[in-house]
Amino acid sequence: MSNALVALSETIHPDHLYILETELKTISNTFEWCKEGITSEMDTLQNLSYDEYMLGWETFLEHDTMAFIPDIEMLKEDYPSNYQILK
């Protein structure tokens, strides 16, 4: 999975890539890729409450299993809680 994230990073050039897994009670960052100089969130994104962390993302995941957000500033006005989580 780590190799897949590296390959994906070479295509889309993000700052972070996360794979989050859930059983609908908690959510955890199980795989992560960070651009050089970007701090890992692996330790802080573990066993988070699904209701607190993910319910706000259901809008983005209604028709897909991933969310691609090219610029988090796009969320600031319409989705302030999601913006704060990413910021």
N, C-alpha and C positions, 0 to 999 in steps of 0.2 A: 504494500500500500504506500509505503514511503517513496518508493521509486515512481509510482503513479503520480503522486503529488508533485514530485520534482519535475516530471515530464509535463504535467499540466501547468506548472508555474512558468515553464519555458514558453508556453503558448499564450497564456493570458496575462502574464507579468503582474501578479498581485503582490500586496505586502504580506498577506496571510492567506493560508488555505486551511480550513478545518474540516474534519469529518466528525460530526457529532452523532452519537448513538443514544437511543432512548428505548425504554420499555413503557413509556407514557406516564411514569411517575417521577423519574429523574432523567437528566440528560448529562452526558459527559463527552468531553473532547477526547476521542480515542486516537486520532491521528492528526498531525499538524505539520505544516511547512511554513517557515517564516523567511522572508527576504533578509539578507545580511543586514545586521544593525537593528532589526525589529525584535522586540522582546516576545518570547514565547508566552502563551496563555495556557499551556497544557495543565499546569498545576492549579490554576484558578478556575478553570472551567470543568470541574469534576462534581458529579452528584448534585447538580443544581436542580431545584424544583422545576418540574416540567411546566406546571401552571404559571409560575412566575417568569420563567425564561422563554418558553416556546409559544404560549398561546398567542402572543402578539405577532408571531411569525407565520401563523396559519394562513393569513391573507396571501403571503408570498409563496406559500407552498401548496396552495389550493389545487393547482393544476400541474405541479411538478414536484420532484423530490429534492431539488436544490434551488438556492436563491443566489443569483448573480447580481451584485450591487456594485456597479462600476465606480460610484462616488457616493459615500455616505451622506454627503451634504444634501443629496436629493431627498433624503428621508426627514430632514430636520423639521420641516413645516407640517407635513401630513402624517408622519409617524414618529413623534418625538420620543416615545419610550424606546422604540427600536434604535433610533439614532443614538440615544444615550448609552445603550448597551454596547453598541459598536464603537462609539467615541471613547 
